[in-house]
Amino acid sequence: MMSTNSRRKRCDIPANIMIGFLGAGRMAQAMARGLISGGVVQPSKIWASDPDPTVLKFIQCLGVNTTSKNEEVVKNTQVVVIAVKPNVVSSLLKEVSPFITKDNLVVSIAAGIRISVIEELLPHASRVIRVMPNTPALVQAGAAVLAPGSAILKGDNDLVAELLSSVGICEEGTEANLDAVTGVSGSGPAYAFAAIEALSDGGVKMGLPRALSTKLAAQTLLGAAKMVLETGKHPGQLKDEVCSPGGTTIHAMHTLEKAGFRSALIDAVEAATKHSQFLGKLG
Ligand SMILES: NC(=O)c1ccc[n+]([C@@H]2O[C@H](COP(=O)([O-])OP(=O)(O)OC[C@H]3O[C@@H](n4cnc5c(N)ncnc54)[C@H](OP(=O)(O)O)[C@@H]3O)[C@@H](O)[C@H]2O)c1
């Protein structure tokens, strides 16, 4: 069950809240950068740990606190984001578990790792929320869905939703939704990048300069997405509205249909969802 109003303010983010990232790779950087550039959290209120000094140097450019010790992040922050690859989550949680207290709210963004698995590896009644975000959080255009664990406190969901809403939209869902969410929005930016690249290739094939073609393709996806979100119209209706009888667009649509365009996207979402389910079974 999803909430319908993702833009409603759920709560105020406490001014002194400290946010930690265990793992300082792509997602941690996207989220930290989004939170900072959106003016939601000061860089000094963010900690990040990673074994790779080069990665730490990169995130240090944002002005956040960095360390190679995960324990230090847990001790210095209230919201602790698990931002390592799924295959590392279990060993990471075993390592930090002795330092997790009731003051920590653990937010896992790891694809496929079930809340029950995380809760089992942490002290009894730890506060856990599982989230599936995506990288456009970097430019305040992320899409995230959160699912609450069994021992969260009143306000925990709202706090995480508010943090994530500051870098895009955040919907509340159930854990059963999250594999499919991974298939649509978690992995989705890659499908959109591939679409932009292919549209740009088409423009270049037909004689446009590369830079112009890429810019037009990207802006077209952005504009179409905004029309879906802002008009509330069904995407099929919006498509119909730009297909004039016998016109250029309906000719192009027929070509896409023959190439299995829509089936390919449905298959892609199914493949990503199934892989997320597989990761979940590995535990
Ligand atoms: N990227 C996306 O679009 C996306 C979208 C939604 C969700 N996610 C989820 O976000 C999580 C992170 O993905 P990512 O793309 O940001 O991965 P990433 O770029 O590989 O970042 C993970 C970082 O964690 C570090 N790390 C490994 N072991 C660690 C440990 N024990 N303690 C602390 N740090 C450790 C890694 O270092 P080494 O490289 O040296 O191992 C790496 O720098 C994943 O679970 C993924 O499922 C990603």
The ligand as an SDF file (V2000), in Angstrom:
LIG
                    3D

 48 52  0  0  0  0  0  0  0  0999 V2000
   23.8070    2.3870   -7.4960 N   0  0  0  0  0  0  0  0  0  0  0  0
   22.4810    2.4200   -7.5890 C   0  0  0  0  0  0  0  0  0  0  0  0
   21.8970    2.9160   -8.5520 O   0  0  0  0  0  0  0  0  0  0  0  0
   21.6480    1.8750   -6.4490 C   0  0  0  0  0  0  0  0  0  0  0  0
   20.2530    2.1290   -6.4300 C   0  0  0  0  0  0  0  0  0  0  0  0
   19.5090    1.6570   -5.3490 C   0  0  0  0  0  0  0  0  0  0  0  0
   20.1170    0.9270   -4.3260 C   0  0  0  0  0  0  0  0  0  0  0  0
   21.4600    0.6810   -4.3940 N   0  0  0  0  0  0  0  0  0  0  0  0
   22.0590   -0.0840   -3.3050 C   0  0  0  0  0  0  0  0  0  0  0  0
   22.9830    0.7570   -2.6600 O   0  0  0  0  0  0  0  0  0  0  0  0
   24.0430   -0.0310   -2.1320 C   0  0  0  0  0  0  0  0  0  0  0  0
   25.3570    0.6230   -2.5200 C   0  0  0  0  0  0  0  0  0  0  0  0
   25.4550    0.6280   -3.9430 O   0  0  0  0  0  0  0  0  0  0  0  0
   26.5390    1.5350   -4.6760 P   0  0  0  0  0  0  0  0  0  0  0  0
   26.1720    1.5220   -6.1150 O   0  0  0  0  0  0  0  0  0  0  0  0
   26.6770    2.8320   -3.9450 O   0  0  0  0  0  0  0  0  0  0  0  0
   27.8430    0.6340   -4.4280 O   0  0  0  0  0  0  0  0  0  0  0  0
   29.3590    1.0860   -4.4850 P   0  0  0  0  0  0  0  0  0  0  0  0
   29.5360    2.2880   -5.3390 O   0  0  0  0  0  0  0  0  0  0  0  0
   30.1590   -0.1460   -4.7520 O   0  0  0  0  0  0  0  0  0  0  0  0
   29.6300    1.5730   -2.9820 O   0  0  0  0  0  0  0  0  0  0  0  0
   29.7740    0.7000   -1.8900 C   0  0  0  0  0  0  0  0  0  0  0  0
   31.0250    1.1160   -1.1340 C   0  0  0  0  0  0  0  0  0  0  0  0
   31.0820    0.3640    0.0800 O   0  0  0  0  0  0  0  0  0  0  0  0
   32.4360    0.0370    0.3050 C   0  0  0  0  0  0  0  0  0  0  0  0
   32.5630   -1.0760    1.2500 N   0  0  0  0  0  0  0  0  0  0  0  0
   32.7710   -2.3980    0.9810 C   0  0  0  0  0  0  0  0  0  0  0  0
   32.8570   -3.0880    2.1380 N   0  0  0  0  0  0  0  0  0  0  0  0
   32.6690   -2.1990    3.1480 C   0  0  0  0  0  0  0  0  0  0  0  0
   32.6330   -2.3070    4.5620 C   0  0  0  0  0  0  0  0  0  0  0  0
   32.7830   -3.4900    5.1910 N   0  0  0  0  0  0  0  0  0  0  0  0
   32.4400   -1.1940    5.2920 N   0  0  0  0  0  0  0  0  0  0  0  0
   32.2700    0.0170    4.6850 C   0  0  0  0  0  0  0  0  0  0  0  0
   32.3010    0.1790    3.3380 N   0  0  0  0  0  0  0  0  0  0  0  0
   32.4910   -0.9150    2.5940 C   0  0  0  0  0  0  0  0  0  0  0  0
   32.9310   -0.2960   -1.0770 C   0  0  0  0  0  0  0  0  0  0  0  0
   34.3470   -0.3250   -1.0950 O   0  0  0  0  0  0  0  0  0  0  0  0
   35.0680   -1.3660   -2.1220 P   0  0  0  0  0  0  0  0  0  0  0  0
   34.6310   -0.9780   -3.4830 O   0  0  0  0  0  0  0  0  0  0  0  0
   36.5060   -1.1310   -1.8460 O   0  0  0  0  0  0  0  0  0  0  0  0
   34.5880   -2.7440   -1.7500 O   0  0  0  0  0  0  0  0  0  0  0  0
   32.3330    0.8380   -1.8980 C   0  0  0  0  0  0  0  0  0  0  0  0
   33.1550    1.9840   -1.8990 O   0  0  0  0  0  0  0  0  0  0  0  0
   23.8990   -1.4370   -2.7000 C   0  0  0  0  0  0  0  0  0  0  0  0
   23.4880   -2.3170   -1.6950 O   0  0  0  0  0  0  0  0  0  0  0  0
   22.8420   -1.2990   -3.7820 C   0  0  0  0  0  0  0  0  0  0  0  0
   22.0210   -2.4470   -3.8370 O   0  0  0  0  0  0  0  0  0  0  0  0
   22.2330    1.1490   -5.4070 C   0  0  0  0  0  0  0  0  0  0  0  0
  1  2  1  0
  2  3  2  0
  2  4  1  0
  4  5  1  0
  4 48  2  0
  5  6  2  0
  6  7  1  0
  7  8  2  0
  8  9  1  0
  8 48  1  0
  9 10  1  0
  9 46  1  0
 10 11  1  0
 11 12  1  0
 11 44  1  0
 12 13  1  0
 13 14  1  0
 14 15  2  0
 14 16  1  0
 14 17  1  0
 17 18  1  0
 18 19  2  0
 18 20  1  0
 18 21  1  0
 21 22  1  0
 22 23  1  0
 23 24  1  0
 23 42  1  0
 24 25  1  0
 25 26  1  0
 25 36  1  0
 26 27  1  0
 26 35  1  0
 27 28  2  0
 28 29  1  0
 29 30  1  0
 29 35  2  0
 30 31  1  0
 30 32  2  0
 32 33  1  0
 33 34  2  0
 34 35  1  0
 36 37  1  0
 36 42  1  0
 37 38  1  0
 38 39  2  0
 38 40  1  0
 38 41  1  0
 42 43  1  0
 44 45  1  0
 44 46  1  0
 46 47  1  0
M  CHG  2   8   1  16  -1
M  END
$$$$
